[in-house]
Amino acid sequence: MPEVSVIMAVYNGERFLKEAIDSVLNQSHRDFEFVIVDDGSTDRTASILLHYSQLDSRVKVHRQENRGLGASLNRAISIARNNILARMDADDRMMPLRLERQLVFLADNPGVSVICSFSSLIDAQGKKIGESQNDVDVPAGIRELNPSRFLEIVHPSVMMVKDDILALCGYDESLTFLEDRDLWGRLVTGGKLIKCQREFLMEYRLHGASMTMWSMFKPNFTGHSIDTNVVRRLRGEPNLSVEEVKRLMNSKPLLQKCNEKRKFLALMCYKNATRMYAERDFGRFFFFIGIAVLLRPLSLVKRALSKAKSR
């Protein structure tokens, strides 16, 4: 099997950091390096990382001033000595066979630049509360001009080819969120392939700190801009700036704008509700899920039935 570099960026991640690192170090596939960029943490993150770097020579820690996730991941990519990169976050857990199984899947799919997997959803205590089975179908997404067919990926479940990521100049450091969605869009419109491994290889943690009230509304124009430009590139059209996307959205008929905002707010409320449930904050859970149901009742029923069938 080829050697692999696990890359992780962390900022003030002391709460779950030990669990995350232990899950990497206890992989069945042992031949890897673990590159961790501490993005200017001010809590106990630095001391935890120092302990592990002294405990296991595979752990390579690099500290920098706070620059954000995109810049931190780009630095980790530049440091990594292997061409196969496995993403990891400081609050999640790898299943013991993750690296072994993904390396096999990548080898069985030559020409694929990025693979991802299904993920179990866990709460702050590590208890399973759900599943993420977002599949990836690049040909269908291109044919239908539907970016959601290849952009809905659990970021820390990804294994990717370094050379293909560097050819795109890595993550866009000007973005403060959705860096991964932007990268996958540029990858596919650049002619590369993404595939999903239909195995549960990650435990993806949902907790209150992972989504604030403000972040529910922040991704609006950025997310629309990313998806709009993916479609435009697939059509052979030039990118639009975020401001141009705003103007394009605002020029739509009022009813269409209201409908799009309703769908977006329903989705954000639903996602926030799942995090409140994970934190056992049932007051806010019922608040957000109530809004989501009011905004899109049929969609929420279909989503609930789909999850029930998958169990």
Backbone torsions as a table, in degrees:
resi	resn	phi	psi	omega
1	MET	NA	146.3	177.2
2	PRO	-69.4	154.9	175.9
3	GLU	-74.5	154.6	-175.1
4	VAL	-135.4	147.6	174.1
5	SER	-111.8	123.3	172.6
6	VAL	-87.3	128.8	-178.3
7	ILE	-119.9	136.3	-179.1
8	MET	-144.6	139.5	171.5
9	ALA	-113.3	140.2	-178.2
10	VAL	-139.6	138.1	173.8
11	TYR	-135.1	114.9	-179.3
12	ASN	49.0	55.2	-175.2
13	GLY	-107.8	25.6	-172.7
14	GLU	-58.5	-29.6	-172.0
15	ARG	-58.5	-44.8	-175.3
16	PHE	-118.0	5.0	-170.0
17	LEU	-61.6	-42.6	-178.5
18	LYS	-62.4	-42.3	177.8
19	GLU	-60.1	-43.9	-178.3
20	ALA	-63.2	-48.2	-178.2
21	ILE	-65.0	-43.7	179.5
22	ASP	-58.9	-38.0	-178.7
23	SER	-67.0	-28.1	177.0
24	VAL	-77.4	-47.1	-176.1
25	LEU	-67.7	-20.5	-178.7
26	ASN	-97.9	20.7	177.7
27	GLN	-67.0	148.1	176.2
28	SER	-65.4	-34.9	173.7
29	HIS	-84.1	117.3	-169.7
30	ARG	-99.0	-16.1	-172.2
31	ASP	-89.3	87.9	178.5
32	PHE	-155.7	164.5	167.4
33	GLU	-112.5	151.7	-177.0
34	PHE	-121.6	100.3	-177.4
35	VAL	-93.2	119.5	-178.4
36	ILE	-121.3	124.9	175.9
37	VAL	-105.0	117.0	175.2
38	ASP	-87.0	111.0	-173.1
39	ASP	-87.3	58.2	175.4
40	GLY	71.9	36.1	-179.1
41	SER	-61.3	148.0	179.4
42	THR	-116.7	0.9	177.4
43	ASP	-98.2	-148.7	-177.5
44	ARG	-86.5	9.4	-178.5
45	THR	-54.9	-46.9	-176.1
46	ALA	-60.3	-43.0	-178.9
47	SER	-69.2	-35.5	176.7
48	ILE	-64.5	-43.7	180.0
49	LEU	-65.6	-38.7	178.0
50	LEU	-60.6	-44.0	178.9
51	HIS	-57.7	-47.1	-176.9
52	TYR	-71.3	-34.0	179.0
53	SER	-67.2	-30.5	176.4
54	GLN	-79.8	-26.4	-178.0
55	LEU	-80.2	-35.3	-172.8
56	ASP	-139.0	121.8	-175.9
57	SER	-67.9	-14.2	178.6
58	ARG	-73.7	-18.7	-178.0
59	VAL	-85.6	118.1	-179.6
60	LYS	-116.9	112.2	-174.7
61	VAL	-104.3	135.1	177.2
62	HIS	-131.7	130.3	-177.3
63	ARG	-110.7	143.6	178.2
64	GLN	-145.5	166.4	171.1
65	GLU	-66.7	154.1	-176.2
66	ASN	-60.7	119.1	-178.3
67	ARG	-129.0	-6.8	179.9
68	GLY	101.9	165.6	-174.2
69	LEU	-64.3	-47.1	-177.6
70	GLY	-58.2	-47.2	-179.9
71	ALA	-65.4	-38.0	-179.9
72	SER	-66.3	-42.4	179.0
73	LEU	-68.5	-37.6	176.7
74	ASN	-62.0	-38.4	178.1
75	ARG	-66.7	-41.7	178.2
76	ALA	-61.1	-40.5	178.7
77	ILE	-63.5	-41.9	-178.8
78	SER	-67.1	-29.7	-179.3
79	ILE	-80.9	-34.8	-175.0
80	ALA	-55.9	133.6	-175.8
81	ARG	-92.2	-9.3	-178.7
82	ASN	-106.1	157.2	-177.2
83	ASN	-86.4	-11.9	175.9
84	ILE	-104.5	124.7	-176.9
85	LEU	-118.4	134.2	174.5
86	ALA	-114.5	122.9	-179.8
87	ARG	-78.4	150.1	176.7
88	MET	-152.2	144.9	174.9
89	ASP	-112.0	159.4	-172.0
90	ALA	-79.0	-2.1	179.0
91	ASP	-121.3	8.7	-178.6
92	ASP	-111.2	178.2	179.5
93	ARG	-136.8	135.6	172.3
94	MET	-81.9	141.4	166.8
95	MET	-70.8	148.9	-172.1
96	PRO	-55.7	-29.5	-177.1
97	LEU	-96.7	7.7	-171.9
98	ARG	-55.1	-58.3	-175.3
99	LEU	-61.2	-43.2	-179.3
100	GLU	-60.0	-48.0	-176.6
101	ARG	-70.4	-38.2	-179.3
102	GLN	-70.9	-34.7	177.3
103	LEU	-64.9	-38.7	176.8
104	VAL	-64.7	-45.7	-178.7
105	PHE	-63.0	-41.3	179.4
106	LEU	-64.8	-41.6	178.8
107	ALA	-65.5	-32.3	-179.9
108	ASP	-79.2	-6.9	-178.8
109	ASN	-128.1	67.4	-179.1
110	PRO	-61.0	142.8	-179.4
111	GLY	91.8	-8.5	177.0
112	VAL	-86.4	132.1	-176.1
113	SER	-90.7	-32.7	-176.8
114	VAL	-138.6	134.5	170.9
115	ILE	-123.3	155.0	175.3
116	CYS	-137.9	179.2	-179.4
117	SER	-139.0	170.2	168.4
118	PHE	-69.4	158.3	-178.7
119	SER	-138.1	141.8	167.7
120	SER	-82.7	141.7	177.4
121	LEU	-96.6	128.8	-179.1
122	ILE	-123.4	158.1	179.0
123	ASP	-94.7	-172.2	-176.6
124	ALA	-61.9	-27.7	179.7
125	GLN	-88.3	0.0	179.4
126	GLY	87.6	9.0	179.9
127	LYS	-85.4	136.4	179.9
128	LYS	-68.9	130.1	-179.3
129	ILE	-124.4	-2.4	-179.5
130	GLY	173.7	-169.2	-178.5
131	GLU	-140.7	149.4	172.1
132	SER	-116.9	114.4	-178.7
133	GLN	-123.0	40.7	177.7
134	ASN	-69.1	112.8	-179.5
135	ASP	-83.6	169.4	-179.7
136	VAL	-126.2	129.0	177.6
137	ASP	-139.0	88.6	-176.8
138	VAL	-63.2	-48.7	180.0
139	PRO	-56.5	-42.3	179.9
140	ALA	-67.2	-40.2	179.1
141	GLY	-62.1	-39.6	178.1
142	ILE	-69.3	-43.9	-178.2
143	ARG	-64.0	-39.4	-176.6
144	GLU	-91.6	-2.9	-172.7
145	LEU	52.4	46.7	-176.0
146	ASN	-123.5	92.2	-175.9
147	PRO	-60.6	-25.3	-177.9
148	SER	-63.2	-16.8	179.3
149	ARG	-71.9	-14.7	178.5
150	PHE	-138.7	6.1	-179.6
151	LEU	-106.0	-14.6	-177.3
152	GLU	-85.4	81.7	-173.7
153	ILE	-124.7	137.2	171.5
154	VAL	-74.4	108.2	-170.2
155	HIS	-52.3	-49.7	-177.3
156	PRO	-71.7	-2.3	175.7
157	SER	-88.2	1.2	-170.1
158	VAL	-83.7	141.0	164.6
159	MET	-122.5	134.1	-172.1
160	MET	-142.6	161.4	179.9
161	VAL	-90.6	119.1	-174.3
162	LYS	-57.5	-46.5	-176.6
163	ASP	-58.9	-37.9	-179.6
164	ASP	-70.8	-33.8	177.5
165	ILE	-71.8	-41.7	179.0
166	LEU	-65.9	-30.9	178.1
167	ALA	-62.7	-22.2	177.7
168	LEU	-99.8	8.2	-177.6
169	CYS	66.9	23.2	172.4
170	GLY	69.8	-153.6	-179.4
171	TYR	-73.4	146.5	177.0
172	ASP	-78.3	108.7	-174.7
173	GLU	-74.0	-9.5	177.0
174	SER	-78.8	-14.7	179.5
175	LEU	-88.5	136.7	178.3
176	THR	-100.4	-2.0	174.0
177	PHE	-162.5	163.7	-178.9
178	LEU	62.0	25.5	177.5
179	GLU	-59.0	-38.6	-178.1
180	ASP	-69.9	-42.4	179.3
181	ARG	-59.7	-42.1	177.8
182	ASP	-62.4	-42.1	-178.8
183	LEU	-65.0	-44.7	-179.9
184	TRP	-63.4	-37.2	178.4
185	GLY	-63.5	-44.1	178.7
186	ARG	-67.1	-33.8	-180.0
187	LEU	-64.1	-50.3	-177.0
188	VAL	-67.1	-43.7	-179.7
189	THR	-71.9	-11.1	173.1
190	GLY	-90.9	5.5	175.0
191	GLY	93.1	10.1	-178.8
192	LYS	-95.9	167.1	-174.7
193	LEU	-115.2	145.7	172.5
194	ILE	-124.4	138.0	176.3
195	LYS	-133.4	149.6	177.9
196	CYS	-104.9	130.8	174.9
197	GLN	-88.8	117.3	-172.0
198	ARG	-82.1	57.1	176.2
199	GLU	-134.0	148.2	177.9
200	PHE	-86.8	100.4	-174.3
201	LEU	-115.8	-3.7	-180.0
202	MET	-132.4	152.6	167.8
203	GLU	-114.1	110.5	-173.3
204	TYR	-99.9	118.7	-171.4
205	ARG	-89.5	130.3	173.4
206	LEU	-106.1	127.4	177.5
207	HIS	-152.4	162.6	-172.3
208	GLY	-55.8	-37.4	-176.7
209	ALA	-69.2	-16.0	-176.2
210	SER	-80.0	-9.5	175.1
211	MET	-152.4	118.8	177.6
212	THR	-94.4	166.5	175.6
213	MET	-57.1	-41.2	-178.1
214	TRP	-64.4	-38.5	-177.5
215	SER	-66.8	-16.9	175.0
216	MET	-61.6	-31.5	-174.0
217	PHE	-105.7	-24.3	-178.6
218	LYS	-57.0	-44.5	-174.2
219	PRO	-68.2	-6.6	-170.0
220	ASN	-50.1	-69.3	-175.5
221	PHE	-72.3	-33.8	177.9
222	THR	-63.8	-47.9	178.8
223	GLY	-62.4	-43.1	177.3
224	HIS	-62.6	-38.8	-179.2
225	SER	-64.7	-44.2	179.1
226	ILE	-60.5	-51.3	-177.1
227	ASP	-66.5	-39.9	178.4
228	THR	-60.1	-44.2	-177.7
229	ASN	-72.8	-28.7	173.2
230	VAL	-61.7	-47.9	179.4
231	VAL	-62.5	-42.1	-179.7
232	ARG	-63.1	-41.6	179.5
233	ARG	-66.8	-37.9	176.6
234	LEU	-62.6	-28.9	177.5
235	ARG	-86.6	-2.9	-177.6
236	GLY	81.9	19.8	-179.0
237	GLU	-102.2	155.0	-179.1
238	PRO	-73.1	157.0	176.9
239	ASN	-65.4	154.7	171.1
240	LEU	-109.3	149.2	174.0
241	SER	-73.0	166.1	177.6
242	VAL	-59.2	-39.9	179.3
243	GLU	-64.3	-38.2	178.0
244	GLU	-67.7	-36.9	177.0
245	VAL	-65.5	-40.1	176.2
246	LYS	-57.6	-48.0	-179.2
247	ARG	-63.7	-38.2	178.5
248	LEU	-63.1	-43.3	179.0
249	MET	-65.5	-42.2	-178.4
250	ASN	-69.6	-18.3	179.7
251	SER	-83.6	-7.8	-178.8
252	LYS	-73.1	157.8	176.5
253	PRO	-56.5	147.7	-175.0
254	LEU	-55.8	-43.6	-178.2
255	LEU	-62.9	-41.0	179.4
256	GLN	-65.9	-41.9	178.6
257	LYS	-62.4	-44.4	-179.4
258	CYS	-63.6	-38.9	-179.9
259	ASN	-66.1	-42.2	178.7
260	GLU	-64.9	-41.5	179.0
261	LYS	-67.2	-36.3	177.2
262	ARG	-61.7	-45.8	179.2
263	LYS	-63.0	-43.0	-178.7
264	PHE	-64.7	-46.9	-178.8
265	LEU	-64.7	-37.5	177.5
266	ALA	-61.9	-43.1	179.6
267	LEU	-64.9	-43.4	-179.5
268	MET	-66.1	-38.5	177.7
269	CYS	-65.4	-39.6	178.3
270	TYR	-62.9	-45.1	-179.7
271	LYS	-65.0	-39.8	178.9
272	ASN	-67.3	-34.9	178.2
273	ALA	-61.9	-39.8	179.4
274	THR	-63.1	-35.7	178.2
275	ARG	-72.2	-37.5	176.7
276	MET	-65.9	-37.4	176.4
277	TYR	-63.6	-41.3	179.1
278	ALA	-62.1	-31.9	179.1
279	GLU	-88.0	1.6	-176.4
280	ARG	59.3	28.1	175.6
281	ASP	-92.3	79.1	-168.9
282	PHE	-71.5	-26.1	176.8
283	GLY	-60.6	-52.4	179.5
284	ARG	-72.6	-29.1	176.0
285	PHE	-58.4	-51.1	-178.5
286	PHE	-66.6	-31.2	177.6
287	PHE	-63.2	-51.4	-176.4
288	PHE	-71.2	-41.3	-178.8
289	ILE	-68.2	-31.1	176.8
290	GLY	-64.5	-43.7	177.7
291	ILE	-63.2	-44.0	-178.9
292	ALA	-59.8	-43.1	-179.6
293	VAL	-66.5	-40.1	178.6
294	LEU	-63.3	-37.4	-176.7
295	LEU	-78.2	-38.4	-177.7
296	ARG	-143.1	71.1	-175.1
297	PRO	-61.3	-45.2	-177.9
298	LEU	-65.5	-41.0	179.9
299	SER	-62.6	-41.6	-180.0
300	LEU	-67.6	-37.3	177.6
301	VAL	-64.5	-45.1	178.7
302	LYS	-61.2	-41.9	179.7
303	ARG	-63.1	-43.5	-179.7
304	ALA	-64.3	-42.3	179.1
305	LEU	-65.6	-38.2	179.3
306	SER	-62.9	-43.4	178.8
307	LYS	-66.2	-38.0	-180.0
308	ALA	-63.8	-41.3	180.0
309	LYS	-65.9	-31.1	-176.1
310	SER	-76.2	-12.1	-176.9
311	ARG	-90.2	NA	NA
